[in-house]
Structure formats: structure tokens, C-alpha cells
Amino acid sequence: MKISRLFIDTDLEKERNRDESLNREIDYLISKIGRTPEMVGDSREIYDLINAADDPVTVAKTILYITRNRGAVVRECPGTSIYTCCDYTILHTGTFCTMDCSYCILQAYFHPPVLQYFAGLDILSNGLDEAFGQEKILRIGTGEYTDSLIWEPVSPMPAFLVEKFAGQKNAVLELKTKTVNVNSLMDLDHNGKTILAWSVNTPAVIGSEEKGTAALSARLAAARDCAAKGYKLAFHFDPLVIYPGCDIAYANVIRTIFDHVPPEDVVWISIGTFRFMPQLKPIVEKRFPDSTIAYGEFILGLDNKMRYFKPLRIGLYQKLVRVLRQVAPGVLVYYCMEDQEVWEKTMGFFPAKDGELGHMLDKAAADKCGLDRRLL
Ligand code: SF4
């Protein structure tokens, strides 16, 4: 994580003088980041600083703001009612990312984006205790508004979460990343309750569209090392980018994954073609002038996102589902945000009932991660 300026919320600074655990967490961050912290009383100062830059998104990736999360720590994922949703739960640990994917939705989602770390492991712990108290299975992830493991080299938070989840039996933690930042997790007693998940793509797409991320070979080597330590894994083919020869290239990625890890260690695989809010396109054009990612055959979906023309999506999915079923027949494969026709023409079924996809994922988590099956 290369940070040029580090800001700390003045309220948080006062609190840490009274709270030893908070003090240790913030000292750890400061020592790892290696910048002298600047105190800031009003977050608008940071927004103004970022907005004044020629390229606010690039600048925002180098300015870290350590603050408190003032909203809900545990939240329902904001899926849509139009496309089948997986009923995921988000643990809100921070926002934005230091890597720089051309297609990243976070560039257009926040105005401006701010790299925020929400300090307070006790707050995460309390929110999780409440969630764990529910009589249901939960799949909880930190990778919705940030990359889960960009924080691992500078914060004790990922390791803390792994150990927190190890002590209960109705939830799995999914840490989703494009990094190889797993060092502090390797020797933890995770009790099978953490799924380490990699977003994967073809080497061509990683090279052209995923600046600052780890190479595919490095991601898979890290996945293999984690599997050797007993961690369960997941892979997310998202976004699939359609280009000439992409079907063969994605099939090769699938085969390479299973050259590295056994199918029984993989809890689920999601697939989803590139989709984007129309307001992302001018940002990609300006920030990534060499990228062609936003120039495919797109139509506006019912959720107001641009998606590849449906026959193109179905054609690619059919090929990839066939390969996945050959090389990893027992692994649950699902779509994030696809409709009935796509499911039926590619998977041969549609999880139509409310909560059915979520239930399929809960069952996979229960079976592979040792959750309490009575809660299914
Ligand atoms: S790794 Fe994820 S969060 Fe980070 S820039 Fe890429 S898409 Fe965005």
C-alpha cells in the first residue's frame, strides 16, 4: 500500500487515548504505513483535497483516512429484485482500493472515492456477535466496497476477523481479493470458517485492465498455499470480458485453477460478464485511454447497468459452465445478477423461489466449512 498522506479523524484520535485496543490498532497502521499522520476534524477537508486534483480517483488511492464507521457495520448486500440475488451479508470495514482496475465500479460509486479504514476491532466484534446470534446461516464478506486483503499488510483486522469467525458455527467469512496478501493468515487457527476468495481473469485482461493487481499465477500460488493450510477457497470470474478467443482463454484459467487446488477445497465459483453503470464509461475513457473494455456490444439492463447483449453472455457462459462441470463437477457454480433465461439456457435450471440461490450457497458453506446444518 503506497500512501502519500495519512489522515486521522480527530474524534478517533481522542478516543484512542482512552482505549488501549484502539490505540494498538492505530499505532500498528501508522507504523506499517510509514507516514506522519495529520489530524482532520471534518472529512470535507479530505473530499475537497481529492476533488481539487486533476484526476481525483488516482489521487484518492494514495490518501488514507482512518476514521470510525458511523453507519451499520453488518449490512445486507444491495442486490436487485430484477436479477437473482445471493443474499450476501456485508461487513463494512473500509472503502475504496489502492489497486486500479479500469472497470472498477468504485470509481463512479463514490463522489469522490475516499480510501477509508474504519478503526475499532471492538465495533466489528460487537456487530458480528449480534449477527452470529441469529438462528440462520450467514455468508459474510468484506469485499463489497474495497478489496478484502489490501489491508492485510498494514492492519491486524483481517487476521482478527479470521480468528473471530473461527469461534462460531453459523457463519463463514469470505475474504475476496486480487492480491496475494495472506502472510498473516497462514498460521491462524481458522477452524474452516474463512473462505479465501480470488477474483480471477485471463492473463490478457489482468495485464490490460487490472493495474496493480497480482498476476494470475501469483493468485493461484497463494490459493494453493492457503489450501495447504486447510483454508477453503472460492473463485470469482467477474467480470468476464468478451474479446476474440476469450472462451479458450477463460477455459484455460479454469483448468489452471484446478491444476493448483483440488475441487473439494473450493466452496463456490461465481461467474458474471462485465456490466457497468453508464456514468462509468467517461471515467474509463479518461483514466484508461488504451482500454477497449467499454466498447463491446452492450445494452441497458433493467437495473440501469450496461450489459453485453444477452446471446453473447449466454454463448460464453455455456462454454465455461461445460468446462467447469468437466473439471470440477461437485463445485457449486452460480451467477451474480443474471436472469431466468440465462440460468436455464446455461445451467439447465433457475433458482426461482425467493432465497433459493442463497440457500444453495448456504448449503455449500455448511457442507464444506462445517456450519450447523440444522440452521439450513
Ligand atoms: S481490485 Fe476490486 S476494488 Fe480494487 S480497483 Fe480492482 S475492482 Fe476495484
Boltz pocket constraint, residues with backbone or C-beta under 6 A from the ligand:
constraints:
  - pocket:
      binder: B
      contacts: [[A, 96], [A, 97], [A, 98], [A, 99], [A, 100], [A, 101], [A, 103], [A, 104], [A, 105], [A, 106], [A, 145], [A, 146], [A, 147], [A, 178], [A, 213]]
      max_distance: 6.0
